[in-house]
């Protein structure tokens, strides 16, 4: 099962294409653990490093504060991007996650911004 949380974004000084060691929460955001991610949780992540980007699924490890990387899409033809040491990592939800919820009937009815957010579209 995938864990989803709100407003979790962290820096990383990691270089290369391997497991990420997470730094501190970015200004205005929470760390993954503060947002509610527990050791061993699977999360959906987005990495931004300059103009390079990667989205994928990873396992969070509280000890050492790391995140594994299994790439779903990227600006590097679907492969892991090579991190420069100055990237940001945040948690998100994938379109496939929403489609799965709809397929299982967990989300029902028509959903529009106007209906669900007080007319703010």
ABEGO torsion letter per residue (X at the ends): XBBBBBGBBBBBABBEABBBBBBBBBBGBBBAAAAGBBBGBBBBBBBBBEABBBBBBBBBBABGGBBBBBBABBAAGGBBBBBAGABBBBBBBBAAAAAAAAAAGABBEBBBAAAAAGGBX
